[in-house]
């Protein structure tokens, strides 16, 4: 990973973690597993397929955890399809304008 654009992208991701106070360094408790981290990289491209930005994400490898060993319960706050349909139907009934957006640091 010698390309300066990728290094800058990774530093930006780590800066967001620090800025939003996402993590805290703690001592490792005895007899516990540590969740490893993994970098994911993606090129953001324009209409002509030209790379306009490098995106880096540091993610936890939570898929390596075992239920009952590393965690007891799991929650995923995701809207059900019926709720989304109801929202869209109500917005159409009231002639509301619906906007879609992407939050850059949604999971931090």
C-alpha positions in Angstrom: 0.0 0.0 0.0 2.5 2.6 -1.2 0.1 4.8 -3.2 -0.3 8.2 -1.4 -4.0 8.5 -2.4 -4.8 5.2 -0.6 -2.7 6.2 2.5 -4.5 9.5 2.6 -7.9 7.7 2.3 -6.9 5.4 5.2 -5.8 8.4 7.3 -9.1 10.2 6.6 -11.0 7.1 7.9 -8.9 7.0 11.1 -9.3 10.8 11.5 -13.1 10.3 11.4 -12.8 7.7 14.2 -10.8 10.1 16.4 -13.0 13.1 15.5 -16.2 11.3 16.4 -14.7 9.6 19.5 -15.5 6.2 18.2 -13.1 4.1 20.1 -11.3 4.0 23.4 -8.1 2.1 24.1 -8.6 -0.4 26.9 -6.7 -3.2 28.5 -7.6 -6.6 27.1 -9.7 -8.6 29.6 -8.3 -12.1 30.4 -9.9 -15.1 28.6 -11.5 -13.0 25.9 -11.2 -13.0 22.1 -10.3 -9.8 20.4 -12.1 -8.9 17.2 -9.6 -8.3 14.4 -9.9 -5.5 12.0 -9.7 -5.4 8.2 -9.3 -2.7 5.6 -11.7 -2.5 2.7 -10.8 -0.4 -0.3 -13.0 0.9 -3.2 -12.5 3.3 -6.0 -15.3 5.9 -6.5 -15.7 6.5 -10.2 -17.5 9.1 -12.4 -19.8 8.6 -15.4 -16.7 7.9 -17.7 -15.4 5.3 -15.2 -12.5 7.5 -14.2 -11.4 7.2 -10.6 -12.3 10.3 -8.8 -11.7 9.2 -5.2 -10.3 6.3 -3.2 -12.4 5.2 -0.3 -11.1 3.2 2.6 -13.1 1.6 5.4 -11.8 0.0 8.6 -14.2 -2.7 9.6 -14.4 -5.2 12.4 -14.3 -8.9 11.4 -17.4 -9.6 13.5 -18.2 -12.6 11.3 -15.4 -14.5 13.1 -17.3 -14.3 16.4 -19.2 -17.3 17.9 -22.6 -16.9 19.5 -22.4 -17.9 23.2 -18.6 -17.4 23.2 -18.0 -13.9 22.0 -21.6 -12.5 22.3 -25.0 -13.4 23.6 -27.4 -11.4 21.6 -27.3 -9.6 18.2 -29.5 -6.7 16.9 -29.7 -5.2 13.5 -31.9 -2.0 13.4 -33.2 -2.4 9.8 -36.5 -1.1 8.6 -39.0 -3.8 7.5 -40.2 -3.7 4.0 -43.8 -3.1 5.2 -42.7 0.1 7.0 -40.9 1.4 4.0 -43.9 0.8 1.8 -46.2 2.5 4.3 -43.9 5.5 4.4 -43.8 5.8 0.6 -47.5 5.4 0.3 -48.2 8.1 2.9 -45.7 10.4 1.3 -47.4 9.9 -2.1 -50.8 10.4 -0.6 -49.7 13.7 0.9 -47.6 14.7 -2.2 -44.4 14.9 -0.1 -41.1 15.0 -1.8 -38.8 12.2 -0.7 -35.1 12.6 -0.6 -32.5 9.9 -0.4 -29.0 10.5 1.0 -25.9 8.7 2.1 -24.3 9.3 5.4 -20.5 9.0 5.1 -19.9 7.8 8.7 -23.2 6.1 9.3 -21.9 3.3 11.4 -19.4 5.2 13.6 
